[in-house]
Amino acid sequence: QSALTQPPSASGSPGQSVTISCTGTSSDVGGYDYVSWYQQHPGKAPKVIIYEITKRPSGVPDRFSGSKSGNTASLTVSGLQAEDEADYYCSSYAGRSKYVFGTGTKVTVL
Amino acid sequence: QVQLKESGPGLVRPSGTLSLTCAVSGDSVSRDNWWSWVRQPPGKGLEWIGEVYPDGRTNYKPSLQSRVTMSIDKSKNQFSLDLHSVTAADTALYYCARNHVGLSFDPWGQGTLVTVSS
């Protein structure tokens, strides 16, 4: 089971939007509605910000939104803020292989 | 508030066994829920290792299955990871996490760095 493909980096100015893609196959992203997104600040543990493609846990700002089309899921961060600068990872349920993570994207707030 | 905390040796010799424990507070490992281990090599991405259920059932990442053993200790409210025949490639920050709603992982422990070196 290969890692899901994410762009290594993304950036935007404060107030702008940035979208991160997460590309898999029909055996993972395309086959199930169980895509999650995690935010990881340097030296910290990952924190879930999106689950089941579009749902936000309590306490996660609505600036974070998710979507999916075919084998590609996306995370959009609207109204970028300085504290959004972090690494972001997607994850998908993958059937018999259970879970697979993305390669990770470093978001920089310019 | 649910909290998880990993513990175990920070240094393991090549060909040895990496053994970690995850202590859970604010929730019960006996509850109807899976518990996972995830690792992150320095400067790299996340890799799911496997999961364990209160009745002892396990699921492992296929490429690691031959070397991984997970167990759960209800009396101590903790679960464990053993990774056998380790090499330098197993050097990583190891996290434990609760499988949560929508097949996500929440919360995570703080992580513990394990280095494989002679």
Interface residues (C-beta under 8 A of the other chain):
Chain A: Q1 A3 Y34 S36 Y38 A45 P46 K47 V48 Y51 E52 K55 P57 Y89 S91 Y93 R96 S97 K98 Y99 V100 F101 G102 T103 G104
Chain B: S36 V38 K44 G45 L46 E47 W48 G50 E51 N59 K61 P62 S63 Y95 H100 V101 G102 L103 S104 F105 D106 P107 W108 G109 Q110 G111
